[in-house]
Amino acid sequence: MNITFLGGGNMANALIGGLLKRGFAAADITVVDPSREARERLQQAYSVRCIGAASELAAVGDLLVLAVKPQQMREVCAPLAGKLGAALVVSIAAGLDLAALSRFLGGHRRIVRCMPNTPALIGAGITGLCALPEVDAAGRAAADRVLAAVGATVWIDDEARMDGVTALSGSGPAYVFLFIEALQQAAAELGFTPEQGRQLAIETVQGAAALAAQSPEPAAALRERVTSRGGTTEAALSVMMAAGVKAGIVAGVKAAAARGRELGKQLGGV
């Protein structure tokens, strides 16, 4: 499978690295990026072909990954409209819906919209994907194969829920970092060194997430199991609940989804 990346930033870098680890050949990957620094970095790291402009492409190959900022998408897609043929297009740009992407690409319909998250940079991401009806099973499998190179994948049948994916897993790492930040601050105020606070906070989050992933029980049941009546955990959770921590997280995720819808309309407008 010949793959072209339009954009050579962090997520493209992660995907290329993941693909090569899974047996893809560097000779089958082309990256288009106007930055000489980005091209040189990718060539040195992965030995892939790098060019400076889409106008240098005779064709995009079997699969095109749109890995540029949403604000740049309309402009960078314009030169590609006549070069796509039967190529599958995979977009990892946040906010832009399938209709807008198709319009930017001159009516091309073999498009998959994806929302990865930053843990993909270390191969631990989660990506939500949805596709236009014109993408057949083989096309969906090809898109899944590319995104699975950096973590797990979840297919979403209703594109309207993609803003929810953005709010949950796309923005989700920031919520976890905020929690780690709060734990570290509490550790400092309890007299621990920064190094101790960091280790205690991060290892706790990693371990709890691993336990939740391996357990068939819901998170609420796991929480209840470590919350003894009259104990320290109950004391902490009572204060957090009174402060609206859980409700604030739910409201924040919903606000992110709403903002995603707004941005999609702005960026994809005719």
Disulfide bonds with the S-S distance in Angstrom:
none
